[in-house]
Amino acid sequence: MNTIFSLSLKSAAREPFLLFWSILVPIGGTLVLGFLVGTSDYAINITTGMMAMGILFYAFTTTVFSLLGQRRRGVYQLLKVTPMPLSRYIISVSGAWTLVSLICAMLVLMVGGIFFHLDLALASVLKMGTVCVLGAMGYVFFSFFVSGLFQTEAQTSIATNLIAMPLLLGSDAFYSLEAAPDWIKTVILLNPFQWLLNGLRSGFNSNNRDWAISAITLLIFLGIALFLAVRSFKSSDY
Amino acid sequence: MNLIEGKKLVKNFKNNPVIQGIDFEIRQGEILALVGPNGVGKSTTIAMLLGILPPDEGTISYWRSDYKEHIGTQLQSTPFFEGYSARENLKLFAALYHINLNDVEIEKKLTDCHLEEAGKTPAVKLSIGQQKRLAIGVTTVHRPELVVLDEPTAGLDPRSRYEIKEMINDLAKNNQTVLFSSHDMEEVEKLANRLIFMNNGKIIDQGSPAELIDKHQVENLELLYLKFTEKN
């Protein structure tokens, strides 16, 4: 299990998509938008927004394509004939991908902290790290489900954009939604990406009540995503 | 002793009968070839014997309860892990069998597969011949008692086919049982102790190459193949 975890980690670190979308873009976006707007409130908003975006791009978008590639090559069929339980393999791989997501998010937080002089108490960082792990695991499990639905990269590309973009744009990651109509504010309550943001921001602000609500909501999302992932693995096509 | 025994196996796909009540056994120490045209159910039979596909009817019994630990499988698509080098694939496949390969063991395995220079190359970027050799390498990384190879030489040039055949012979010399599927009757004649001929989801005949040639009064297995697949 350790071998699978460490090899998955090594392979993930070589992924160019990761470097660009989950490290360079979030860090670049944090610095450019943070300095452009120039207020301390916006600095934490954009830092957390970019942390969450990096997690979404890696733990969901990148992993969907990795899983699709593995499924199409028959890796999961092959696993059925080895003594390694599929669940252990999935836990090892998901664990590595979650750790990569956490490291990316922490890199963005570190850069935001240094350039915008954010007050990062250890307790806040731990709380933010916890919601990063919950959110990333939820997205990884969700990507197992989504990758099982499609056969080609083109179909998967359309689907991931149709899923990721509304999550991203239907949140207050980059702009305020205070003036949005009430129905939009209601719909946003169903957006797991917004709950990841809420968790990161309340964790930073040490608002324990909001942080706990966000963490519980992300835990529910994780449970639903895990259920969907298990269902798709039970289908003979996977 | 039979390692695997399938009785009255039936498999349907969307109400189309793909396997129609076959009996099948793999005997310890033999090199068994599963022969027949494309789409007659060879890969489906292998998938059922390995537990990838459950049969709709019939039973399959194994020589030991922990049989998965002792079977090495190369499926038709050679599913290497994308983003991993040849070395890493060997290490990863070994881990699937709870084996932790050290660097010396990996180097030896690469040498056995004639892939000394290609260890750091991503497995999916190797040539087809190299991929097939690596596939047998990862299939046998845990020294299985039974090695199952689904069309191991398909699409290979003569040199690569020769190297794969040598690898299969080496497995037999190490007292490992081999089941392979193939269309190449010359290869089957040279390698197999016994062959099972399939057509339209049924077993048409089985026996040693010499027995079958003698029984059907043909000069070689290629002519037997043509006879069995003759259209009415």
HADDOCK unambig.tbl for C-alpha pairs under 7 A between the chains (distance, minus, plus):
assign (segid A and resid 3 and name CA) (segid B and resid 92 and name CA) 6.84 0.50 0.50
assign (segid A and resid 3 and name CA) (segid B and resid 95 and name CA) 6.38 0.50 0.50
assign (segid A and resid 4 and name CA) (segid B and resid 92 and name CA) 6.19 0.50 0.50
assign (segid A and resid 4 and name CA) (segid B and resid 95 and name CA) 6.90 0.50 0.50
assign (segid A and resid 11 and name CA) (segid B and resid 83 and name CA) 5.88 0.50 0.50
assign (segid A and resid 11 and name CA) (segid B and resid 84 and name CA) 6.38 0.50 0.50
assign (segid A and resid 70 and name CA) (segid B and resid 81 and name CA) 6.57 0.50 0.50
assign (segid A and resid 70 and name CA) (segid B and resid 82 and name CA) 6.89 0.50 0.50
assign (segid A and resid 73 and name CA) (segid B and resid 77 and name CA) 6.37 0.50 0.50
assign (segid A and resid 73 and name CA) (segid B and resid 79 and name CA) 4.78 0.50 0.50
assign (segid A and resid 74 and name CA) (segid B and resid 77 and name CA) 6.75 0.50 0.50
assign (segid A and resid 74 and name CA) (segid B and resid 79 and name CA) 5.27 0.50 0.50
assign (segid A and resid 75 and name CA) (segid B and resid 79 and name CA) 5.27 0.50 0.50
assign (segid A and resid 77 and name CA) (segid B and resid 52 and name CA) 6.56 0.50 0.50
assign (segid A and resid 80 and name CA) (segid B and resid 52 and name CA) 6.04 0.50 0.50
assign (segid A and resid 81 and name CA) (segid B and resid 50 and name CA) 6.21 0.50 0.50
assign (segid A and resid 81 and name CA) (segid B and resid 51 and name CA) 6.72 0.50 0.50
assign (segid A and resid 81 and name CA) (segid B and resid 52 and name CA) 6.67 0.50 0.50
assign (segid A and resid 81 and name CA) (segid B and resid 68 and name CA) 6.13 0.50 0.50
assign (segid A and resid 82 and name CA) (segid B and resid 68 and name CA) 5.52 0.50 0.50
assign (segid A and resid 82 and name CA) (segid B and resid 69 and name CA) 6.74 0.50 0.50
assign (segid A and resid 82 and name CA) (segid B and resid 96 and name CA) 6.40 0.50 0.50
assign (segid A and resid 82 and name CA) (segid B and resid 97 and name CA) 6.57 0.50 0.50
assign (segid A and resid 83 and name CA) (segid B and resid 68 and name CA) 5.31 0.50 0.50
assign (segid A and resid 83 and name CA) (segid B and resid 69 and name CA) 5.66 0.50 0.50
assign (segid A and resid 83 and name CA) (segid B and resid 96 and name CA) 6.80 0.50 0.50
assign (segid A and resid 83 and name CA) (segid B and resid 97 and name CA) 6.06 0.50 0.50
assign (segid A and resid 84 and name CA) (segid B and resid 96 and name CA) 5.17 0.50 0.50
assign (segid A and resid 84 and name CA) (segid B and resid 97 and name CA) 6.46 0.50 0.50
